[in-house]
């Protein structure tokens, strides 16, 4: 039996703003010692999956590669790079078709979300083993979570009776209102729909041919017109956009007669809100969750505090009850836990204002490293730039700003015009307006540079790339 982990790594995680942004979404958030994405990949590895396929946005490929590269047992992976978000049905269709081409139709696909939390991996493996057996028999398997509360934010599946045994699904129901969710909980006939699945590539393709032929046809066209370079499959924007925006539940699972539920014998969270993040962390005697070295709390209970800053920072909490406080260098969230689901409304307002805190995190990740804005006023901006060993920024110039560079750590080659300057810590280079330039790390360690931009316009779109290692010209 060949096993393939398919990790769906999409979504913006807007309910976890300001830690989650469009350019740095929830899968890349650290919960405990590792990111949610890494935990999903390791969960598949623990089940014995020998191959990995990640479906993600094209802009997140380098972030994903960084996560995999830092793992103790880095897997080889195929990347299906979406030019825009679509939904789970087209994502799974593309993965299944690619699986048939790359491996075989009888390959068992374990479909995982990159932003779920499953603390007990051993218990997950036990449930996955049952799912593998059913998938080999031709079933479309859904992992069902025994509900512990009348949640209105989850989809539900109805069975004959919640038990420890797998069984057929009677029906799928969408997110209910509170009264209906309470009724579901009382009957003992409903699971939460976890959004994790298991089936062979051939079985899900066959089900789509029967129940969602338009999804399958569009996915085939998108894959036929895609470009494959190494381990990455990149899709044409137009062809990709022709795929219906529909979930796998609506497209297939609600209609197929061979859907089975495997009851989860493991704790599970979709980490969909700040209270869910707090619940996943160890708390002190007062129910607080925060780093002891950054927070001083007095007469405070049930409060989650997260501090993300460039340097040492202390947050003092006095007389607080059941709050969420998330402090980043460019945004501060203060919310009562009962209102945490409304964080998305804040994001919607910021989107309408076209505020960059929706898109970019305080520390912006690029294929070559990171940058963070330290200070900005009219006419100037100060940044901290890091460059990985052996990497380089694009050869570029700016129409409306000059730049001053000071290396503070590492060894750089700074190209200005056609001349290259070796630059050591403490040394300075000036980049005139409209002069082509490039920064390269030639050392064995991370390069750290302080950049001061001066000009009438300091936006990130004032970059004209001439040569770029990462294909962004």
RACOR-V264724 format. One record per backbone hydrogen bond with DSSP energy under -0.5 kcal/mol. NH is the residue of the N-H (numbers start at 1). CO is the residue of the C=O. Records with the same first field share a line. If there is no record, write none. Layout:
NH=CO, CO
//
This chain:
4=108
5=51
6=4, 110
7=5, 53
8=6, 112
9=7, 55
10=8
16=13
17=14
19=16
20=16
21=19, 24
22=358
23=359
24=21
28=25
29=26
31=34
34=31
36=29
37=27
39=35
40=36
41=37
42=38
43=39
44=40
45=41
46=42
47=43, 44
48=45
49=44
50=3
51=3
52=76
53=5
54=78
55=7, 53
56=54, 80
57=9
58=82
60=57
61=58
64=60
65=61
66=62
67=63
68=64
69=65
70=66
71=68
74=71
78=52
79=231
80=54, 78
81=79, 233
82=56, 80
89=246
90=246
91=87
92=88
93=89
94=90
95=91
96=92
97=93
98=94
99=95
100=96
101=97
102=98
103=99
107=104
108=2
109=107, 199
110=4, 108
111=109, 197
112=6, 110
114=8
116=113
117=269
118=116
121=119
124=120
125=121
126=122
127=123
128=124
129=125
130=126
131=127
132=128
133=129
134=130
135=131
136=132
137=133, 134
138=135
139=134
140=258
141=139, 198
142=260
143=196
144=142, 262
145=192
146=144
147=190
151=149
156=173
157=191
158=171
159=189
162=188
167=261
169=259
170=158
171=158
173=156
176=154
181=177
182=178
183=179
184=180
185=181
186=182
187=183
188=184
189=184
191=157
192=145
193=155
194=143, 192
197=111
198=141
199=109
201=107
202=105
204=200
205=201
206=202
207=203
208=204
209=205
210=206
211=207
212=208
215=212
216=212
217=213
218=214
219=215
220=216
221=217
222=218
223=219
224=220
225=221
226=223
227=234
229=227, 232
232=229
233=79
234=227, 232
235=81
240=236
241=237
242=238, 239
243=240
246=244
251=247
252=248
253=248
254=249
255=252
256=252
260=140
261=167
262=142, 260
263=261
264=144
269=117
277=273
278=274
279=275
280=276, 277
281=278
284=288
287=284
289=303
294=291
295=291
296=315
297=295
298=317
301=320
302=286
304=323
305=289, 303
306=325
308=306, 327
309=307
315=294
317=296
319=298
322=301
324=335
325=304
326=333
327=306, 325
328=326, 331
329=308
331=328
333=326
335=324
337=322
339=336
340=337
342=339
343=340
344=341
345=342
346=342, 343
347=343
348=344
349=345
350=346
351=347
352=348
353=349
354=351
355=350
358=355
360=356
364=362, 371
366=369
369=366
370=386
371=364
372=384
373=362
374=372, 382
375=382
377=380
380=377
381=453
382=375
383=451
384=372
385=383, 449
386=370
387=447
388=368
390=441
391=388
393=439
395=467
396=394, 437
397=464
402=454
403=431
404=452
405=429
406=450
407=427
408=448
409=448
412=423
413=440
414=412, 421
415=413, 438
416=414, 419
417=436
419=416
421=414
423=412
426=407
427=424
429=405
431=403
432=430
434=398
435=432
437=396
438=415
440=413
441=391
442=411, 440
443=411
447=387
448=409
449=385
450=406
451=383, 449
452=404
453=381, 451
454=402
455=379
456=400
457=400
462=459
463=461
464=397
465=463
466=395
467=395
471=468
//
